[in-house]
Amino acid sequence: MVASRRSFFLLPFTGNGLLPDGGATLTVAASIGRARALRLALLRERLTAPAAFDAGLIATVCEESEIDRLVRDWAAQLAGGATTALSRTKAAINSSTLGGLAAALHRETEEQLPLLVSADHREGVKAFFEHRPPEFAHDPTHDGRRP
C-alpha cells in the first residue's frame, strides 16, 4: 500500500452510528495493533500517511508526483519475479495475519445491519447533511440491536 505524504486514513463510521466494515475491524488492528485501531475507530482520529507508515498500516510514503512511477516499478519487479513463490508468500502472510477475515466480515455484517436502521445512524446521516455534530440518544440500555 502506497500513500502520498498529503494522504490520511480515517475510520469515521461511529460518527454516523455505524461500525467499521469491509474487514477494517480486522485488517487495521492486524496492521497497527488493537489499541491504536480502537483509538482510530472510536475517536475517529485521522492518521497521516507518515504516521500510518510508522504504525505499519502502509508500505511506503512518497510525494504525490512519485506514486505512479513507484507503483509501476514495484509491479514490474513483482511481474519479473517468481510469481508462484510471490503469490504463495503473500497467501501465507495473509493467512498468518488475516486468517479470521471471513469471520470478521460476517461479524461486521451481523453487527452493521441493525445499526443501519438505528436512530443513531439516522441522526448521524442527518447531522452530516446538515453540517453539524450529531446528537446521539446515549441510551445505555440500547445497544442498537433489534428486540
Buried (B, 14 or more C-beta within 10 A) or exposed (E): EBBEEEBEBEBBBBBBBBBBBEBBBBBBBBBBEEEBBBBBBEEBBEBBBBBBBEBEBBEEBBEEEBBEEBEEEEEEEEEEEEEEEEEEEEEEEEEEEBEEBEEBBEBBEEBBEEBEEBEBBBBBBEBBEEEEEBEBEEEEEEEBEEE
